[in-house]
Amino acid sequence: MPPLIELRAFEAVARHLSFSRAASELGVTPTAISHQIRMFERFCGVALFHRRPRPVRLTEAGAKLFPVIHDGLSTFASAIDAVRKVESDGPLIVTTTTAFASRWLLPRLPGWYRLHPRIPLEVVGTDAVLDLRAGEAHVAVRYARAVPGTLSVRKLVDDRFWPMCAPRLLPHRRKSLRPSELRGQTLIHCFWAATDKAAPTWQRWLAAVSADGSEAPDMTEMTHLTFREEAHAIEAAIAGQGFALCSDILTEGDLARGALVKALGISLPGYNFYVTHVPGTMRQRSIDAFSAWIAGAQELGSKPINGN
């Protein structure tokens, strides 16, 4: 097959029967069009236009080629337009963890639609990692300790895990507890993979308290409530069912409105949130808009809460 640029040049000249009008349509010079036609004729091994006397006319060979090439290019254009329309009209699919989707992203979605009312979102909240290259989603907010994969990545924010509880669980007029005062309380746990030795668990938190020189109760001195989903552990803490180690990013809103308080002053590092996508897709403009918006939304939401 000859280069597509030569096919387009031939089709435009044959349709207009004019080198100058074809050049104007394709945004090149008449000299460039003339060169492309000569290259195409060399490829075909036959003249395709009568250039003299003017006006330009198709040869017999050119007349045979024109309808086939014209219809082929039109078919290509129609198919590509159909694909682009489906992509531009369909929702931008965003995947992230269940907890981030429900506790951070969902409350901020009205801000997205105020700025981008014509770009609907489909939010897939799952702790499974969807394959962006396979088209399972357009953009992902990953929660990871290291930069994920080889896709285009933008760091959003990192978090820390604090012991939190409903305000009514604190003694009257007290803003925090001593670690020893956790004895007899209920600790709320959520699932972390056993292979993650740096996970922000109560066991690691109590070890950090001991290493800091403070008196730390033993795990056997508390009762325990465990959830598979992090969002459920946070809800249990809000309901006053015990003390949970919570991400300060996922509980920004709860801390701001006083539904939760930081009950003790020692925290553990969490992970990083990254916005990631496959570069150069047809949804690139929408992805860029989402990446810029979510970074701005995080900056607005990351101001200190109650001085902590």
C-alpha positions in Angstrom: 0.0 0.0 0.0 1.2 3.5 -0.7 1.4 6.0 2.1 -1.9 7.4 3.3 -0.8 11.0 2.6 -0.4 10.1 -1.1 -3.9 8.5 -1.2 -5.4 11.6 0.4 -3.6 13.9 -2.0 -4.8 11.9 -5.0 -8.4 11.8 -3.7 -8.5 15.5 -3.1 -7.0 16.5 -6.5 -9.3 14.0 -8.3 -12.4 15.4 -6.5 -11.5 19.0 -7.1 -9.7 18.5 -10.4 -7.4 21.2 -9.1 -4.0 21.0 -7.4 -4.4 24.4 -5.7 -7.9 23.6 -4.3 -6.6 20.2 -3.0 -3.6 21.9 -1.4 -5.9 24.5 0.3 -8.2 21.7 1.7 -5.3 19.7 3.1 -3.4 22.7 4.4 -0.2 22.2 2.3 1.3 24.0 -0.7 0.5 23.1 -4.3 4.1 22.1 -4.7 3.7 19.5 -1.9 0.6 18.2 -3.5 2.3 17.9 -6.9 5.2 16.0 -5.3 2.8 13.6 -3.5 0.9 12.9 -6.8 4.2 12.2 -8.7 5.2 9.7 -5.9 1.8 8.0 -6.1 2.0 7.8 -9.9 5.5 6.3 -9.6 4.1 3.8 -7.1 1.3 2.9 -9.6 3.6 2.9 -12.6 1.1 5.0 -14.6 0.0 8.6 -15.1 -3.2 9.4 -13.2 -3.8 13.0 -14.4 -3.6 14.8 -17.8 -1.9 18.1 -16.8 -1.9 19.6 -20.2 -3.9 21.2 -21.7 -5.6 22.7 -18.6 -7.9 22.1 -16.8 -6.6 19.0 -15.0 -8.3 15.7 -16.0 -8.1 12.1 -14.8 -6.5 9.6 -17.1 -8.3 6.3 -17.6 -6.2 4.7 -14.8 -7.0 7.7 -12.5 -10.7 7.4 -13.2 -10.7 3.7 -12.2 -8.9 4.5 -8.9 -10.8 7.5 -7.8 -14.1 6.0 -6.8 -12.4 3.2 -4.9 -10.1 5.4 -3.0 -12.8 8.0 -2.4 -15.1 5.4 -1.0 -12.4 3.8 1.1 -11.3 7.1 2.7 -14.9 8.0 3.4 -15.5 4.6 5.1 -12.4 5.1 7.2 -13.6 8.6 8.2 -17.1 7.4 9.1 -15.8 4.5 11.2 -13.3 6.8 13.1 -16.0 9.4 13.7 -18.3 6.7 15.0 -15.7 5.5 17.5 -14.8 9.0 18.5 -18.5 9.8 19.1 -18.9 6.8 21.3 -15.8 7.7 23.3 -16.7 11.3 23.7 -20.3 10.7 24.5 -19.7 7.9 26.9 -18.8 8.4 30.6 -15.2 8.7 31.8 -14.7 5.5 33.8 -12.8 6.2 37.0 -11.7 3.3 39.2 -10.5 3.6 42.8 -10.7 1.8 46.1 -14.1 1.3 47.6 -13.2 3.5 50.6 -11.8 6.3 48.6 -14.8 6.3 46.2 -17.4 6.4 49.0 -15.6 8.6 51.5 -13.5 11.1 49.5 -14.6 11.1 45.8 -18.4 10.9 46.2 -18.8 14.0 48.4 -16.8 16.0 45.9 -18.6 15.0 42.7 -20.9 18.0 42.6 -17.8 20.2 42.2 -16.8 18.1 39.2 -20.1 18.5 37.5 -20.2 22.2 38.1 -16.9 22.5 36.1 -17.5 19.8 33.6 -21.3 19.2 33.1 -20.7 17.5 29.8 -18.3 14.9 31.0 -20.2 12.2 33.0 -18.3 10.0 35.3 -18.8 6.3 35.9 -17.1 5.5 39.3 -16.0 1.9 39.9 -15.2 1.5 43.6 -13.3 -1.8 44.0 -10.2 -3.0 45.7 -9.4 -5.1 42.7 -6.9 -3.5 40.2 -8.6 -3.0 36.9 -6.5 -3.2 33.7 -6.4 0.2 32.2 -4.5 -1.0 29.1 -7.3 -3.5 28.4 -9.9 -0.7 28.6 -11.6 -1.7 31.9 -11.4 2.0 33.0 -10.0 5.2 31.6 -8.3 6.5 34.8 -7.5 5.1 38.2 -6.8 6.5 41.6 -4.4 3.9 43.0 -3.5 3.5 46.7 0.1 2.1 46.8 3.3 2.4 48.7 5.3 2.8 45.5 4.6 4.4 42.2 2.3 1.9 40.4 3.3 0.3 37.1 4.6 2.0 34.0 1.6 4.2 33.1 1.3 7.9 33.3 1.3 8.7 37.0 0.7 11.8 39.1 1.0 11.7 42.9 -2.1 13.0 44.6 -1.4 12.9 48.3 -0.2 10.5 51.1 -2.0 9.8 54.3 -1.5 8.9 58.0 -3.5 6.7 60.2 -4.6 8.1 63.6 -6.6 6.5 66.4 -10.0 8.1 66.0 -13.4 7.8 67.8 -16.7 9.5 68.2 -16.3 12.5 70.5 -18.6 11.0 73.1 -16.1 8.2 73.8 -13.6 10.8 75.2 -13.9 11.7 78.9 -15.7 15.0 79.6 -13.7 18.0 78.4 -10.8 15.9 77.4 -9.5 16.3 73.8 -7.4 13.1 73.8 -6.6 9.9 75.8 -3.4 8.4 77.1 -2.5 5.1 75.5 -3.0 3.2 78.8 -6.7 4.4 78.8 -7.4 2.1 75.9 -7.6 -0.8 78.3 -11.1 -2.2 78.4 -12.1 -0.3 75.2 -13.1 -1.8 71.8 -10.5 -1.6 69.0 -11.9 -1.5 65.5 -9.8 -3.3 62.8 -10.0 -3.5 59.0 -8.3 -6.0 56.7 -4.7 -5.6 55.6 -2.8 -8.3 53.7 -0.7 -10.5 55.9 2.3 -9.9 53.5 2.2 -6.1 54.2 4.6 -5.8 57.1 4.2 -2.0 57.2 0.4 -2.0 57.3 -1.1 0.6 59.8 -2.6 -2.0 62.2 -3.3 -1.7 65.9 -0.5 -4.2 66.6 2.0 -1.9 64.9 0.5 1.2 66.6 0.9 -0.3 70.1 4.4 -1.3 69.3 5.1 2.3 68.2 3.7 3.5 71.5 5.9 1.2 73.5 9.0 2.3 71.4 8.1 5.9 72.3 8.4 5.0 76.0 4.7 5.3 76.8 2.7 2.6 78.6 0.8 0.5 76.1 -1.9 -2.0 76.9 -1.7 -5.6 75.6 -4.1 -6.6 72.8 -5.7 -9.1 75.2 -6.8 -6.2 77.4 -9.2 -4.8 74.8 -12.2 -6.2 72.9 -12.0 -6.3 69.1 -14.3 -5.6 66.1 -13.1 -6.4 62.6 -14.3 -5.4 59.2 -13.2 -6.4 55.7 -13.9 -3.0 54.3 -12.1 0.1 55.6 -15.2 2.3 55.0 -17.2 0.0 57.3 -14.6 0.4 60.1 -14.8 4.2 59.8 -18.6 4.1 60.0 -18.4 1.9 63.1 -16.1 4.5 64.7 -18.5 7.3 63.8 -21.3 5.2 65.4 -19.4 5.1 68.7 -18.6 1.4 68.5 -15.0 1.8 69.4 -11.6 3.2 68.4 -10.4 2.8 64.8 -7.1 3.6 63.1 -8.3 5.8 60.3 -6.8 7.5 57.3 -6.7 11.3 57.8 -7.5 11.7 54.0 -10.6 9.4 54.1 -11.9 11.1 57.2 -11.3 14.7 56.4 -15.0 15.5 56.2 -15.8 13.6 59.4 -13.1 15.4 61.4 -14.2 18.8 60.0 -17.8 18.3 61.1 -16.9 16.7 64.4 -18.2 13.2 63.7 -14.7 11.9 64.6 -11.8 13.2 66.7 -8.2 12.2 66.8 -8.2 10.4 70.2 -4.4 9.9 70.6 -1.4 11.8 69.4 0.7 9.0 67.8 0.0 8.1 64.1 1.4 5.6 61.6 2.3 6.4 57.9 -0.1 5.1 55.3 0.3 4.8 51.6 0.2 7.2 48.6 -2.7 8.0 46.3 -1.7 8.2 42.6 -3.8 9.3 39.6 -2.8 7.0 36.7 -3.9 6.4 33.1 -2.7 5.1 29.8 -1.2 8.1 27.9 -2.3 9.2 24.5 -5.9 7.7 24.4 -8.9 9.3 22.7 -10.1 10.3 26.2 -6.9 12.3 27.0 -8.6 15.7 27.3 -11.2 14.3 29.7 -8.5 12.5 31.6 -6.4 15.6 31.9 -9.4 17.6 33.1 -10.1 14.9 35.7 -6.5 14.8 36.9 -6.3 18.6 37.3 -9.7 18.7 39.0 -8.9 16.0 41.6 -5.5 17.5 42.4 -7.3 20.9 43.0 -10.0 19.2 45.1 -7.4 17.6 47.3 -5.5 20.8 47.8 -8.7 22.5 48.9 -9.5 19.6 51.3 -6.0 19.2 52.8 -6.0 22.3 55.0 -5.4 21.5 58.7 -8.5 20.5 60.6 -8.9 21.7 64.2 -5.2 22.5 64.3 -4.1 18.9 63.9 
